[in-house]
């Protein structure tokens, strides 16, 4: 009986730890999405201000360094 209770407790603790880990991963993913969105918003404002695509893309790349894959912060443009 004690062995079964101990195994159940261990299984519960492992499940709880995995759920916490998943919640932490979700928080980190949300933070990355918000950071990418902020970088893209800044790039849009840069372009609206007429600063030129080359400068705005360079600023976007700097802001997104380490956040997303690719040259355009995780977003491939069709233009």
Residue pairs with C-beta under 8 A, 6 or more apart in sequence:
32 67
32 68
35 64
35 67
36 64
36 67
36 68
36 73
36 74
36 75
38 63
39 60
39 63
39 64
39 67
39 73
40 60
40 73
40 75
42 59
42 60
42 63
43 56
43 57
43 59
43 60
43 63
46 55
46 56
46 59
46 60
47 53
47 56
57 71
57 72
60 72
60 73
61 71
61 72
61 73
63 73
64 73
64 74
67 73
67 74
68 74
68 75
70 76
